[in-house]
Amino acid sequence: MEEKQPRIDIDHLAWLARLQLSEDEKEEIRRSIERIMEFINRLLEAPVEDVEPLYHPLDKEGLLRPDEPSPGLSQEEALMNAAATENGYFKAPRTLEE
């Protein structure tokens, strides 16, 4: 026996989303939501008991490089174009009051 889906309260959804919808817009949204729910119900009926879970779309391992330090800029090179520095650090205007 097929279950009947409850009627969707578009007025409540519109109120939650703070939308003002015409009657035509409400009916269009209602039909769209009902089609989406029908599709979801068909997906829920799919026989997946014997399907192995897919944890990643590619069957590859180690796609990321190892997290190892790599050479970068020296402190002097990093500060070379800074507008202001102090004691080997970037100096920026104060943004919070004490």
Order of alpha helices (4+ residues) and beta strands (2+ residues): alpha-alpha-alpha-beta-beta
